[in-house]
Amino acid sequence: MAPTSHRYSPLPRDENPKTLEDRKLPVRVWILLGLLVLLVVGLSVATGVLAAKFNRPACKDGLPAEQECRNITHLLEQELTQAQEVLRGTEAQAATCNQTVGSHCHS
């Protein structure tokens, strides 16, 4: 079989109903493109603002400050637990003392 060649003959300019100059994008496409551009710009600005915010020294120092705060909180909780244990012991001693005094007074 011999190869066949297909030749396309272009239509004369006046017979071609839609030339490149006549083609226009629909209004919806322009609106969607505009919204897409606004979305990209908005996200870029938001990313820049967040990057600047998170790179501030106060934010970078926040993690060590938070860890220090947790350490102090843990120490305070331990001291509170010890103080509560001492208080319970003291209350028990006071109750024993009150019973002893009460029994001496009634005898």
PyMOL commands that place a pseudoatom at each C-alpha (Angstrom):
pseudoatom trace, name=CA, resn=MET, resi=1, chain=A, elem=C, hetatm=0, pos=[0.000, 0.000, 0.000]
pseudoatom trace, name=CA, resn=ALA, resi=2, chain=A, elem=C, hetatm=0, pos=[1.281, 3.360, -0.936]
pseudoatom trace, name=CA, resn=PRO, resi=3, chain=A, elem=C, hetatm=0, pos=[1.241, 6.087, 1.690]
pseudoatom trace, name=CA, resn=THR, resi=4, chain=A, elem=C, hetatm=0, pos=[-1.495, 8.563, 1.223]
pseudoatom trace, name=CA, resn=SER, resi=5, chain=A, elem=C, hetatm=0, pos=[-1.093, 12.181, 1.921]
pseudoatom trace, name=CA, resn=HIS, resi=6, chain=A, elem=C, hetatm=0, pos=[-3.838, 14.364, 3.127]
pseudoatom trace, name=CA, resn=ARG, resi=7, chain=A, elem=C, hetatm=0, pos=[-3.734, 17.940, 2.139]
pseudoatom trace, name=CA, resn=TYR, resi=8, chain=A, elem=C, hetatm=0, pos=[-5.909, 20.445, 3.776]
pseudoatom trace, name=CA, resn=SER, resi=9, chain=A, elem=C, hetatm=0, pos=[-6.745, 23.423, 1.735]
pseudoatom trace, name=CA, resn=PRO, resi=10, chain=A, elem=C, hetatm=0, pos=[-7.370, 26.442, 3.889]
pseudoatom trace, name=CA, resn=LEU, resi=11, chain=A, elem=C, hetatm=0, pos=[-10.593, 28.222, 3.310]
pseudoatom trace, name=CA, resn=PRO, resi=12, chain=A, elem=C, hetatm=0, pos=[-10.331, 31.633, 1.799]
pseudoatom trace, name=CA, resn=ARG, resi=13, chain=A, elem=C, hetatm=0, pos=[-10.388, 34.369, 4.394]
pseudoatom trace, name=CA, resn=ASP, resi=14, chain=A, elem=C, hetatm=0, pos=[-13.846, 35.586, 3.499]
pseudoatom trace, name=CA, resn=GLU, resi=15, chain=A, elem=C, hetatm=0, pos=[-15.327, 32.063, 3.707]
pseudoatom trace, name=CA, resn=ASN, resi=16, chain=A, elem=C, hetatm=0, pos=[-13.899, 31.225, 7.112]
pseudoatom trace, name=CA, resn=PRO, resi=17, chain=A, elem=C, hetatm=0, pos=[-16.602, 32.413, 9.547]
pseudoatom trace, name=CA, resn=LYS, resi=18, chain=A, elem=C, hetatm=0, pos=[-14.401, 32.634, 12.661]
pseudoatom trace, name=CA, resn=THR, resi=19, chain=A, elem=C, hetatm=0, pos=[-11.029, 34.119, 12.100]
pseudoatom trace, name=CA, resn=LEU, resi=20, chain=A, elem=C, hetatm=0, pos=[-8.563, 34.517, 14.926]
pseudoatom trace, name=CA, resn=GLU, resi=21, chain=A, elem=C, hetatm=0, pos=[-9.414, 38.179, 15.310]
pseudoatom trace, name=CA, resn=ASP, resi=22, chain=A, elem=C, hetatm=0, pos=[-13.125, 37.433, 15.592]
pseudoatom trace, name=CA, resn=ARG, resi=23, chain=A, elem=C, hetatm=0, pos=[-12.746, 34.944, 18.436]
pseudoatom trace, name=CA, resn=LYS, resi=24, chain=A, elem=C, hetatm=0, pos=[-13.542, 36.385, 21.851]
pseudoatom trace, name=CA, resn=LEU, resi=25, chain=A, elem=C, hetatm=0, pos=[-13.555, 34.734, 25.234]
pseudoatom trace, name=CA, resn=PRO, resi=26, chain=A, elem=C, hetatm=0, pos=[-16.975, 34.642, 26.847]
pseudoatom trace, name=CA, resn=VAL, resi=27, chain=A, elem=C, hetatm=0, pos=[-17.625, 37.031, 29.711]
pseudoatom trace, name=CA, resn=ARG, resi=28, chain=A, elem=C, hetatm=0, pos=[-17.856, 34.099, 32.141]
pseudoatom trace, name=CA, resn=VAL, resi=29, chain=A, elem=C, hetatm=0, pos=[-14.316, 33.056, 31.299]
pseudoatom trace, name=CA, resn=TRP, resi=30, chain=A, elem=C, hetatm=0, pos=[-13.031, 36.571, 31.949]
pseudoatom trace, name=CA, resn=ILE, resi=31, chain=A, elem=C, hetatm=0, pos=[-14.876, 36.686, 35.264]
pseudoatom trace, name=CA, resn=LEU, resi=32, chain=A, elem=C, hetatm=0, pos=[-13.469, 33.299, 36.270]
pseudoatom trace, name=CA, resn=LEU, resi=33, chain=A, elem=C, hetatm=0, pos=[-9.966, 34.366, 35.260]
pseudoatom trace, name=CA, resn=GLY, resi=34, chain=A, elem=C, hetatm=0, pos=[-10.333, 37.559, 37.286]
pseudoatom trace, name=CA, resn=LEU, resi=35, chain=A, elem=C, hetatm=0, pos=[-11.542, 35.621, 40.324]
pseudoatom trace, name=CA, resn=LEU, resi=36, chain=A, elem=C, hetatm=0, pos=[-8.684, 33.161, 39.932]
pseudoatom trace, name=CA, resn=VAL, resi=37, chain=A, elem=C, hetatm=0, pos=[-6.158, 35.996, 39.813]
pseudoatom trace, name=CA, resn=LEU, resi=38, chain=A, elem=C, hetatm=0, pos=[-7.727, 37.575, 42.912]
pseudoatom trace, name=CA, resn=LEU, resi=39, chain=A, elem=C, hetatm=0, pos=[-7.608, 34.236, 44.703]
pseudoatom trace, name=CA, resn=VAL, resi=40, chain=A, elem=C, hetatm=0, pos=[-3.943, 33.721, 43.865]
pseudoatom trace, name=CA, resn=VAL, resi=41, chain=A, elem=C, hetatm=0, pos=[-3.059, 37.268, 44.939]
pseudoatom trace, name=CA, resn=GLY, resi=42, chain=A, elem=C, hetatm=0, pos=[-5.076, 36.890, 48.154]
pseudoatom trace, name=CA, resn=LEU, resi=43, chain=A, elem=C, hetatm=0, pos=[-3.426, 33.601, 49.038]
pseudoatom trace, name=CA, resn=SER, resi=44, chain=A, elem=C, hetatm=0, pos=[-0.008, 35.041, 48.282]
pseudoatom trace, name=CA, resn=VAL, resi=45, chain=A, elem=C, hetatm=0, pos=[-0.638, 38.020, 50.559]
pseudoatom trace, name=CA, resn=ALA, resi=46, chain=A, elem=C, hetatm=0, pos=[-1.993, 35.767, 53.311]
pseudoatom trace, name=CA, resn=THR, resi=47, chain=A, elem=C, hetatm=0, pos=[1.032, 33.490, 53.044]
pseudoatom trace, name=CA, resn=GLY, resi=48, chain=A, elem=C, hetatm=0, pos=[3.367, 36.477, 53.228]
pseudoatom trace, name=CA, resn=VAL, resi=49, chain=A, elem=C, hetatm=0, pos=[1.612, 37.902, 56.271]
pseudoatom trace, name=CA, resn=LEU, resi=50, chain=A, elem=C, hetatm=0, pos=[1.663, 34.546, 58.084]
pseudoatom trace, name=CA, resn=ALA, resi=51, chain=A, elem=C, hetatm=0, pos=[5.311, 33.972, 57.193]
pseudoatom trace, name=CA, resn=ALA, resi=52, chain=A, elem=C, hetatm=0, pos=[6.216, 37.403, 58.550]
pseudoatom trace, name=CA, resn=LYS, resi=53, chain=A, elem=C, hetatm=0, pos=[4.168, 36.790, 61.690]
pseudoatom trace, name=CA, resn=PHE, resi=54, chain=A, elem=C, hetatm=0, pos=[5.699, 33.386, 62.404]
pseudoatom trace, name=CA, resn=ASN, resi=55, chain=A, elem=C, hetatm=0, pos=[9.238, 34.625, 61.780]
pseudoatom trace, name=CA, resn=ARG, resi=56, chain=A, elem=C, hetatm=0, pos=[9.017, 37.357, 64.401]
pseudoatom trace, name=CA, resn=PRO, resi=57, chain=A, elem=C, hetatm=0, pos=[11.465, 36.983, 67.294]
pseudoatom trace, name=CA, resn=ALA, resi=58, chain=A, elem=C, hetatm=0, pos=[8.625, 36.923, 69.816]
pseudoatom trace, name=CA, resn=CYS, resi=59, chain=A, elem=C, hetatm=0, pos=[7.043, 33.982, 68.048]
pseudoatom trace, name=CA, resn=LYS, resi=60, chain=A, elem=C, hetatm=0, pos=[10.360, 32.174, 67.675]
pseudoatom trace, name=CA, resn=ASP, resi=61, chain=A, elem=C, hetatm=0, pos=[11.046, 32.713, 71.380]
pseudoatom trace, name=CA, resn=GLY, resi=62, chain=A, elem=C, hetatm=0, pos=[7.528, 31.536, 72.211]
pseudoatom trace, name=CA, resn=LEU, resi=63, chain=A, elem=C, hetatm=0, pos=[8.391, 27.846, 72.321]
pseudoatom trace, name=CA, resn=PRO, resi=64, chain=A, elem=C, hetatm=0, pos=[11.185, 28.187, 74.901]
pseudoatom trace, name=CA, resn=ALA, resi=65, chain=A, elem=C, hetatm=0, pos=[8.979, 30.560, 76.913]
pseudoatom trace, name=CA, resn=GLU, resi=66, chain=A, elem=C, hetatm=0, pos=[6.132, 28.030, 76.808]
pseudoatom trace, name=CA, resn=GLN, resi=67, chain=A, elem=C, hetatm=0, pos=[8.465, 25.227, 77.914]
pseudoatom trace, name=CA, resn=GLU, resi=68, chain=A, elem=C, hetatm=0, pos=[9.773, 27.368, 80.768]
pseudoatom trace, name=CA, resn=CYS, resi=69, chain=A, elem=C, hetatm=0, pos=[6.215, 28.162, 81.788]
pseudoatom trace, name=CA, resn=ARG, resi=70, chain=A, elem=C, hetatm=0, pos=[5.335, 24.447, 81.790]
pseudoatom trace, name=CA, resn=ASN, resi=71, chain=A, elem=C, hetatm=0, pos=[8.401, 23.686, 83.920]
pseudoatom trace, name=CA, resn=ILE, resi=72, chain=A, elem=C, hetatm=0, pos=[7.427, 26.365, 86.435]
pseudoatom trace, name=CA, resn=THR, resi=73, chain=A, elem=C, hetatm=0, pos=[3.833, 25.107, 86.455]
pseudoatom trace, name=CA, resn=HIS, resi=74, chain=A, elem=C, hetatm=0, pos=[5.059, 21.569, 87.124]
pseudoatom trace, name=CA, resn=LEU, resi=75, chain=A, elem=C, hetatm=0, pos=[7.240, 22.775, 90.008]
pseudoatom trace, name=CA, resn=LEU, resi=76, chain=A, elem=C, hetatm=0, pos=[4.328, 24.752, 91.476]
pseudoatom trace, name=CA, resn=GLU, resi=77, chain=A, elem=C, hetatm=0, pos=[2.069, 21.710, 91.218]
pseudoatom trace, name=CA, resn=GLN, resi=78, chain=A, elem=C, hetatm=0, pos=[4.663, 19.647, 93.110]
pseudoatom trace, name=CA, resn=GLU, resi=79, chain=A, elem=C, hetatm=0, pos=[4.945, 22.297, 95.831]
pseudoatom trace, name=CA, resn=LEU, resi=80, chain=A, elem=C, hetatm=0, pos=[1.151, 22.475, 96.096]
pseudoatom trace, name=CA, resn=THR, resi=81, chain=A, elem=C, hetatm=0, pos=[0.947, 18.689, 96.465]
pseudoatom trace, name=CA, resn=GLN, resi=82, chain=A, elem=C, hetatm=0, pos=[3.577, 18.771, 99.214]
pseudoatom trace, name=CA, resn=ALA, resi=83, chain=A, elem=C, hetatm=0, pos=[1.785, 21.615, 100.999]
pseudoatom trace, name=CA, resn=GLN, resi=84, chain=A, elem=C, hetatm=0, pos=[-1.514, 19.698, 100.832]
pseudoatom trace, name=CA, resn=GLU, resi=85, chain=A, elem=C, hetatm=0, pos=[0.178, 16.614, 102.320]
pseudoatom trace, name=CA, resn=VAL, resi=86, chain=A, elem=C, hetatm=0, pos=[1.625, 18.716, 105.145]
pseudoatom trace, name=CA, resn=LEU, resi=87, chain=A, elem=C, hetatm=0, pos=[-1.816, 20.277, 105.712]
pseudoatom trace, name=CA, resn=ARG, resi=88, chain=A, elem=C, hetatm=0, pos=[-3.455, 16.848, 105.928]
pseudoatom trace, name=CA, resn=GLY, resi=89, chain=A, elem=C, hetatm=0, pos=[-0.822, 15.741, 108.426]
pseudoatom trace, name=CA, resn=THR, resi=90, chain=A, elem=C, hetatm=0, pos=[-1.306, 18.889, 110.469]
pseudoatom trace, name=CA, resn=GLU, resi=91, chain=A, elem=C, hetatm=0, pos=[-5.098, 18.455, 110.412]
pseudoatom trace, name=CA, resn=ALA, resi=92, chain=A, elem=C, hetatm=0, pos=[-4.696, 14.861, 111.584]
pseudoatom trace, name=CA, resn=GLN, resi=93, chain=A, elem=C, hetatm=0, pos=[-2.429, 16.007, 114.423]
pseudoatom trace, name=CA, resn=ALA, resi=94, chain=A, elem=C, hetatm=0, pos=[-4.927, 18.722, 115.347]
pseudoatom trace, name=CA, resn=ALA, resi=95, chain=A, elem=C, hetatm=0, pos=[-7.759, 16.190, 115.398]
pseudoatom trace, name=CA, resn=THR, resi=96, chain=A, elem=C, hetatm=0, pos=[-5.720, 13.873, 117.623]
pseudoatom trace, name=CA, resn=CYS, resi=97, chain=A, elem=C, hetatm=0, pos=[-4.831, 16.790, 119.898]
pseudoatom trace, name=CA, resn=ASN, resi=98, chain=A, elem=C, hetatm=0, pos=[-8.479, 17.860, 120.111]
pseudoatom trace, name=CA, resn=GLN, resi=99, chain=A, elem=C, hetatm=0, pos=[-9.511, 14.328, 121.045]
pseudoatom trace, name=CA, resn=THR, resi=100, chain=A, elem=C, hetatm=0, pos=[-6.801, 14.185, 123.715]
pseudoatom trace, name=CA, resn=VAL, resi=101, chain=A, elem=C, hetatm=0, pos=[-7.823, 17.562, 125.159]
pseudoatom trace, name=CA, resn=GLY, resi=102, chain=A, elem=C, hetatm=0, pos=[-11.487, 16.558, 125.023]
pseudoatom trace, name=CA, resn=SER, resi=103, chain=A, elem=C, hetatm=0, pos=[-10.848, 13.306, 126.813]
pseudoatom trace, name=CA, resn=HIS, resi=104, chain=A, elem=C, hetatm=0, pos=[-8.767, 15.070, 129.551]
pseudoatom trace, name=CA, resn=CYS, resi=105, chain=A, elem=C, hetatm=0, pos=[-11.422, 17.731, 130.052]
pseudoatom trace, name=CA, resn=HIS, resi=106, chain=A, elem=C, hetatm=0, pos=[-14.221, 15.170, 130.422]
pseudoatom trace, name=CA, resn=SER, resi=107, chain=A, elem=C, hetatm=0, pos=[-12.308, 13.005, 132.872]
for i in range(1, 107): cmd.bond("trace and resi %d" % i, "trace and resi %d" % (i + 1))
show_as sticks, trace
zoom trace
